[in-house]
Amino acid sequence: MREDAGTRRSPDRQAPYGEEIMRKSWFGRAALGTAVLGGFLLFAGLPNAKAADWDDCNRRVHYTEYRLQESIERHGYYSREANHWRHERHEALEASERCRRDHERREWREHHRDWDRY
């Protein structure tokens, strides 16, 4: 097989040490690709964090209300299962209140952060 003349370097013109190793090493290519992909995924996922937290709080409340209703229909209003889901619903509502307060605090901070400049 004949090598292309454009890819060979003359002996007097050597590449820097690091460039030669990175170009030839599969590990270097894999590390670079992993770093680029990791950075992209890290920054692409940040805006969804707030919305996901808010949705999780609301989803938990709706799920516990559903399970409470189902346990009342199947086992009765004063059953052990219904009492369990009442307790879970109470905890979910408390967590939802915390999420709402945190959300309002973030919104206020983002909206009013420049007021002290004027």
C-alpha positions in Angstrom: 0.0 0.0 0.0 1.2 3.4 -0.9 0.9 6.3 1.6 -0.3 9.6 0.4 2.5 12.0 0.1 0.5 14.8 1.7 0.2 13.0 5.1 3.9 12.3 5.6 6.1 14.7 7.4 9.7 15.3 6.6 12.2 14.2 9.3 13.4 17.8 9.9 9.9 19.0 10.6 8.6 17.1 13.6 5.2 17.7 15.2 5.1 18.8 18.9 5.2 15.9 21.3 1.6 16.3 22.6 0.1 16.7 19.1 1.6 13.5 17.8 0.5 11.4 20.8 -3.1 12.8 20.7 -3.4 12.3 17.0 -2.3 8.7 17.2 -3.9 7.6 20.4 -7.4 6.2 20.5 -7.5 7.0 24.1 -6.9 10.6 23.4 -9.7 10.7 20.8 -12.1 8.9 23.1 -11.3 11.3 26.0 -11.8 14.3 23.9 -15.1 13.1 22.5 -16.3 12.1 26.0 -15.4 15.6 27.4 -17.2 17.4 24.5 -20.3 15.2 24.8 -20.3 15.5 28.6 -20.1 19.3 28.4 -22.9 19.4 25.9 -25.2 17.2 28.0 -24.4 19.1 31.1 -25.4 22.5 29.7 -28.3 21.1 27.6 -30.0 19.7 30.7 -29.8 22.7 33.0 -32.9 24.6 31.9 -35.1 21.5 32.5 -34.1 21.3 36.2 -36.6 23.9 37.5 -39.5 22.6 35.5 -38.8 19.0 36.4 -38.7 19.9 40.1 -42.0 21.7 39.9 -43.7 18.9 38.0 -42.4 16.3 40.4 -44.1 18.1 43.3 -47.4 18.4 41.5 -47.2 14.8 40.2 -46.7 13.5 43.8 -49.7 15.4 45.1 -51.9 14.1 42.3 -50.7 10.5 42.7 -51.4 10.5 46.5 -54.8 12.0 46.0 -55.6 9.2 43.4 -54.3 6.5 45.7 -56.3 7.9 48.6 -59.5 7.9 46.6 -58.8 4.3 45.4 -58.2 3.0 48.9 -61.4 4.7 50.2 -63.4 3.0 47.4 -61.8 -0.4 47.9 -61.3 -0.6 51.7 -63.5 2.1 53.2 -63.1 5.6 54.6 -61.6 4.6 58.0 -59.4 1.7 56.7 -55.7 1.4 57.4 -54.9 1.9 53.7 -56.9 5.1 53.5 -55.2 6.4 56.7 -51.8 5.6 55.1 -52.6 7.5 51.9 -54.0 10.5 53.9 -50.7 10.7 55.7 -48.8 10.5 52.4 -51.0 13.1 50.9 -50.3 15.4 53.8 -46.6 15.0 53.3 -46.9 15.6 49.5 -48.9 18.8 50.1 -46.1 20.0 52.5 -43.5 19.2 49.9 -45.5 21.0 47.3 -45.8 24.1 49.5 -42.0 24.1 49.8 -41.6 23.8 46.1 -44.0 26.6 45.5 -42.2 28.9 48.0 -38.8 28.0 46.4 -40.3 28.7 43.0 -41.7 32.1 44.0 -38.5 33.0 45.7 -36.5 32.2 42.5 -39.0 34.1 40.4 -38.8 37.2 42.7 -35.0 37.1 42.8 -34.8 36.9 39.0 -37.3 39.7 38.5 -36.0 42.1 41.2 -32.3 41.5 41.0 -31.6 44.7 39.1 -33.7 47.0 41.2 -30.7 48.1 43.3 -28.9 49.4 40.3 -31.3 52.3 39.7 
